[in-house]
Amino acid sequence: MERPAVKWKVVAQVGGVFVVLWGLSLGLVPWISYWGVGATGILSLVAIGFGIYIWRLTRKSQAIVDILKNATDDEGRMAALAKLGEGKAGDAMKNLARAQLLARDDPPEAIRVLESIDLKKAPAVVQDDVRANLALMYLMNNRTRDARELADEIRLDRQPQPKAKAMYAAVVAESFARTGNSDEAKKLLETYDSEDPEYGEMRAMLYRAQVFTYMSTKNRGLAKSAMQKLGALDPNMVAAFAVKASNPELAKMARQVLQSAGAIPKQKVKMLRR
């Protein structure tokens, strides 16, 4: 989770628009009476209410991210889980953060927590975060159909943060590739530069999605190249292919990449002399 910040430039632009509206409505009073002033006042109240809602949501997100920053070891994770468990039950943002902490050591519980979130009651800006994280957990457990149902509901245009958007794209593309829509997956991934440092640790997610996509489109050379780049970033993610992959060819490729990187020893064949 990235720490959100108030975009003061956008706030200033919106404020400028309302200054102009108020100037026009007051200047047109002789022609349209006070109807324009009343309409501008209502719009202003709506904008102020929405602004307060976004500000409170941003502050809450910042507090949760600050809690997660301290979860760097087992003790920190336990303390973070305890803090996230405080307050109102069923809080979508807190449960999302809890699931992210639980995912490493207890994936089934992380899935249960995410599945317990009522998306209809969750803030709109959080809904796709929940869908993307839950879809990712499904993909990790080969529940591809469940992941696809969530991926179909994710809207990338609603996510302004580059890292989160890259994660969304990776999850959607992998879901597409593993459920028979590899062409769409390839088109989506081509709009993201997996070498872009702005995506940070989410680059690994893009490489993982590329592996599945290129294997599905029969571009095995590109799939192996993506897996090699993934291995350079996170060998554990490549090891997961070798251990859990349902595709024997993908598992074999993962072992070759790990052997080439020296992560696992190469098998030696001994010749017996008679």
C-alpha positions as CSV (number, residue, x, y, z in Angstrom):
1,M,0.0,0.0,0.0
2,E,1.4,3.4,-1.0
3,R,1.0,6.3,1.3
4,P,-1.5,8.6,-0.3
5,A,-1.1,12.4,-0.2
6,V,-3.4,15.3,-0.7
7,K,-3.0,16.7,-4.3
8,W,-3.0,20.4,-3.5
9,K,-2.6,21.3,-7.1
10,V,-5.9,19.7,-7.9
11,V,-7.5,21.3,-4.9
12,A,-6.3,24.7,-6.1
13,Q,-7.6,24.1,-9.6
14,V,-11.1,23.1,-8.3
15,G,-11.0,26.1,-6.0
16,G,-10.3,28.3,-9.0
17,V,-13.2,26.9,-10.9
18,F,-15.6,27.7,-8.0
19,V,-14.2,31.3,-7.7
20,V,-15.1,31.8,-11.4
21,L,-18.6,30.2,-10.8
22,W,-19.3,32.5,-7.9
23,G,-18.1,35.5,-9.9
24,L,-20.4,34.6,-12.8
25,S,-23.4,33.8,-10.6
26,L,-23.1,37.1,-8.7
27,G,-22.5,39.1,-11.9
28,L,-25.6,37.6,-13.5
29,V,-28.0,38.4,-10.6
30,P,-29.7,41.3,-12.6
31,W,-30.6,38.8,-15.4
32,I,-31.3,35.5,-13.6
33,S,-32.0,36.8,-10.1
34,Y,-30.5,34.7,-7.3
35,W,-31.2,31.3,-8.9
36,G,-27.6,31.2,-10.1
37,V,-26.3,32.1,-6.7
38,G,-28.4,29.3,-5.1
39,A,-27.2,26.7,-7.6
40,T,-23.6,27.7,-7.1
41,G,-24.1,27.5,-3.3
42,I,-25.5,24.0,-3.6
43,L,-22.6,22.9,-5.8
44,S,-20.1,24.4,-3.4
45,L,-21.7,22.6,-0.4
46,V,-21.5,19.3,-2.4
47,A,-17.9,19.9,-3.3
48,I,-17.0,20.8,0.3
49,G,-18.7,17.6,1.6
50,F,-16.9,15.5,-1.0
51,G,-13.6,17.2,-0.2
52,I,-14.0,16.4,3.5
53,Y,-14.8,12.8,2.7
54,I,-11.7,12.4,0.6
55,W,-9.6,14.2,3.2
56,R,-10.8,11.9,6.0
57,L,-10.2,8.8,3.7
58,T,-6.7,10.0,2.9
59,R,-5.8,10.6,6.6
60,K,-7.1,7.1,7.4
61,S,-5.1,5.5,4.6
62,Q,-2.0,7.3,5.8
63,A,-2.5,6.0,9.3
64,I,-2.8,2.4,8.0
65,V,0.2,2.7,5.8
66,D,2.2,4.0,8.8
67,I,1.2,1.0,10.8
68,L,2.3,-1.3,8.0
69,K,5.7,0.4,7.8
70,N,6.5,-0.9,11.2
71,A,5.6,-4.5,10.3
72,T,9.2,-5.4,9.3
73,D,9.6,-8.5,11.5
74,D,7.4,-11.1,13.3
75,E,7.0,-8.9,16.3
76,G,6.1,-5.9,14.2
77,R,3.6,-7.8,12.2
78,M,1.9,-9.1,15.4
79,A,1.7,-5.5,16.7
80,A,0.4,-4.2,13.4
81,L,-2.3,-6.9,13.3
82,A,-3.4,-6.0,16.8
83,K,-3.7,-2.3,15.9
84,L,-5.6,-3.1,12.7
85,G,-8.0,-5.2,14.7
86,E,-9.0,-2.3,16.8
87,G,-12.1,-0.1,16.1
88,K,-15.1,-0.8,13.9
89,A,-15.5,-4.4,12.8
90,G,-15.8,-4.9,9.0
91,D,-13.6,-1.9,8.1
92,A,-12.6,-2.6,4.5
93,M,-9.4,-0.6,4.6
94,K,-8.1,-2.2,7.8
95,N,-9.1,-5.7,6.7
96,L,-7.3,-5.2,3.4
97,A,-4.2,-4.3,5.3
98,R,-4.6,-7.2,7.7
99,A,-4.9,-9.6,4.7
100,Q,-1.7,-8.2,3.3
101,L,0.1,-9.0,6.5
102,L,-1.5,-12.5,6.8
103,A,-0.7,-13.4,3.2
104,R,2.9,-14.4,3.9
105,D,2.3,-16.9,6.8
106,D,-1.4,-17.8,6.5
107,P,-2.7,-17.4,2.9
108,P,-6.1,-19.2,3.7
109,E,-6.8,-16.7,6.5
110,A,-5.8,-13.8,4.2
111,I,-8.3,-15.1,1.6
112,R,-11.0,-15.4,4.3
113,V,-10.4,-11.9,5.5
114,L,-10.6,-10.5,2.0
115,E,-13.7,-12.5,1.2
116,S,-15.4,-11.2,4.3
117,I,-15.2,-7.6,3.0
118,D,-18.6,-6.3,1.7
119,L,-17.6,-4.5,-1.5
120,K,-20.9,-2.7,-1.7
121,K,-20.2,-1.0,1.6
122,A,-16.5,-0.3,0.9
123,P,-15.3,3.1,-0.3
124,A,-15.2,3.2,-4.1
125,V,-11.5,3.8,-4.1
126,V,-10.9,0.7,-2.0
127,Q,-13.1,-1.7,-3.9
128,D,-10.6,-2.4,-6.7
129,D,-7.7,-2.8,-4.2
130,V,-9.7,-5.6,-2.5
131,R,-10.5,-7.2,-5.9
132,A,-6.9,-7.1,-7.0
133,N,-5.5,-8.5,-3.8
134,L,-8.1,-11.2,-3.6
135,A,-7.6,-12.1,-7.3
136,L,-3.9,-12.3,-6.7
137,M,-4.4,-14.7,-3.8
138,Y,-6.7,-16.8,-6.0
139,L,-4.1,-17.0,-8.7
140,M,-1.4,-18.0,-6.3
141,N,-3.7,-20.9,-5.3
142,N,-4.6,-21.8,-8.9
143,R,-8.2,-20.6,-8.5
144,T,-8.1,-19.0,-11.9
145,R,-11.9,-18.8,-12.5
146,D,-12.5,-17.0,-9.2
147,A,-9.7,-14.6,-10.1
148,R,-11.1,-13.9,-13.5
149,E,-14.5,-13.0,-12.1
150,L,-12.8,-10.3,-9.9
151,A,-10.5,-9.2,-12.7
152,D,-13.4,-8.5,-15.0
153,E,-14.7,-5.9,-12.4
154,I,-11.4,-4.1,-11.9
155,R,-11.1,-0.7,-13.6
156,L,-7.6,0.5,-14.1
157,D,-8.6,4.1,-14.9
158,R,-9.8,4.6,-11.3
159,Q,-6.3,4.0,-9.9
160,P,-4.0,7.1,-9.9
161,Q,-1.0,5.4,-8.1
162,P,1.5,4.0,-10.6
163,K,2.5,1.0,-8.5
164,A,-1.0,0.0,-7.6
165,K,-2.1,0.4,-11.3
166,A,0.8,-1.8,-12.4
167,M,-0.3,-4.4,-9.8
168,Y,-3.9,-4.2,-11.1
169,A,-2.7,-4.7,-14.7
170,A,-0.5,-7.7,-13.8
171,V,-3.4,-9.4,-12.0
172,V,-5.9,-8.7,-14.7
173,A,-3.5,-9.9,-17.5
174,E,-2.6,-13.1,-15.6
175,S,-6.2,-13.8,-15.0
176,F,-7.0,-13.3,-18.7
177,A,-4.0,-15.4,-19.8
178,R,-4.9,-18.3,-17.6
179,T,-8.6,-18.4,-18.5
180,G,-8.3,-18.3,-22.3
181,N,-8.0,-14.6,-23.1
182,S,-4.3,-14.4,-23.8
183,D,-4.6,-11.9,-26.7
184,E,-6.2,-9.3,-24.4
185,A,-3.7,-10.1,-21.7
186,K,-0.8,-9.4,-24.1
187,K,-2.4,-6.1,-25.3
188,L,-2.7,-4.9,-21.8
189,L,0.8,-5.8,-20.8
190,E,2.2,-4.1,-23.8
191,T,0.9,-0.8,-22.4
192,Y,3.2,-1.2,-19.3
193,D,7.0,-0.9,-19.4
194,S,8.1,-3.5,-16.9
195,E,11.5,-1.9,-16.8
196,D,10.1,1.4,-15.5
197,P,11.6,2.0,-12.0
198,E,8.4,3.9,-11.1
199,Y,6.6,0.6,-10.7
200,G,9.1,-0.5,-8.0
201,E,8.5,-4.0,-6.6
202,M,5.4,-4.3,-8.8
203,R,7.8,-5.0,-11.7
204,A,8.0,-8.5,-10.5
205,M,4.2,-8.9,-10.8
206,L,4.4,-7.7,-14.4
207,Y,7.1,-10.2,-15.2
208,R,5.0,-13.0,-13.6
209,A,2.0,-12.0,-15.7
210,Q,4.3,-11.9,-18.8
211,V,5.4,-15.5,-18.2
212,F,1.8,-16.8,-18.1
213,T,0.8,-14.7,-21.1
214,Y,3.7,-15.5,-23.4
215,M,3.4,-19.2,-22.6
216,S,-0.3,-19.0,-23.5
217,T,0.5,-17.2,-26.8
218,K,3.3,-19.8,-27.6
219,N,6.0,-17.1,-27.3
220,R,8.3,-19.4,-25.2
221,G,11.4,-17.3,-25.8
222,L,9.7,-14.2,-24.4
223,A,8.3,-16.3,-21.5
224,K,11.8,-17.5,-20.6
225,S,13.2,-14.0,-20.9
226,A,10.5,-12.7,-18.5
227,M,11.2,-15.5,-16.1
228,Q,14.9,-14.7,-16.1
229,K,14.1,-11.0,-15.3
230,L,11.8,-12.2,-12.6
231,G,14.5,-14.4,-11.2
232,A,16.8,-11.4,-11.0
233,L,14.3,-9.5,-8.9
234,D,12.8,-12.3,-6.8
235,P,14.0,-15.9,-7.2
236,N,11.3,-17.1,-4.8
237,M,8.6,-16.2,-7.3
238,V,10.4,-18.3,-9.9
239,A,10.8,-21.2,-7.4
240,A,7.0,-21.1,-7.0
241,F,6.7,-22.0,-10.7
242,A,8.9,-25.0,-10.2
243,V,7.1,-26.2,-7.1
244,K,3.4,-25.5,-7.8
245,A,3.1,-25.1,-11.6
246,S,0.4,-27.2,-13.1
247,N,2.2,-26.7,-16.5
248,P,5.1,-29.2,-16.7
249,E,6.9,-27.1,-19.3
250,L,6.6,-24.0,-17.1
251,A,8.0,-26.0,-14.2
252,K,10.9,-27.2,-16.3
253,M,11.6,-23.7,-17.5
254,A,11.6,-22.4,-13.9
255,R,14.2,-25.1,-12.8
256,Q,16.4,-24.2,-15.8
257,V,16.3,-20.5,-14.9
258,L,17.1,-21.2,-11.2
259,Q,20.0,-23.5,-12.2
260,S,21.4,-20.9,-14.5
261,A,21.3,-18.3,-11.7
262,G,22.9,-20.8,-9.3
263,A,19.9,-20.8,-7.0
264,I,19.7,-24.6,-7.2
265,P,22.5,-27.1,-8.0
266,K,22.6,-28.6,-11.5
267,Q,21.9,-32.3,-11.6
268,K,25.0,-34.4,-12.4
269,V,24.8,-37.7,-14.3
270,K,27.4,-40.2,-13.2
271,M,28.6,-42.8,-15.7
272,L,29.2,-46.3,-14.3
273,R,32.2,-48.1,-15.7
274,R,32.2,-51.8,-16.0
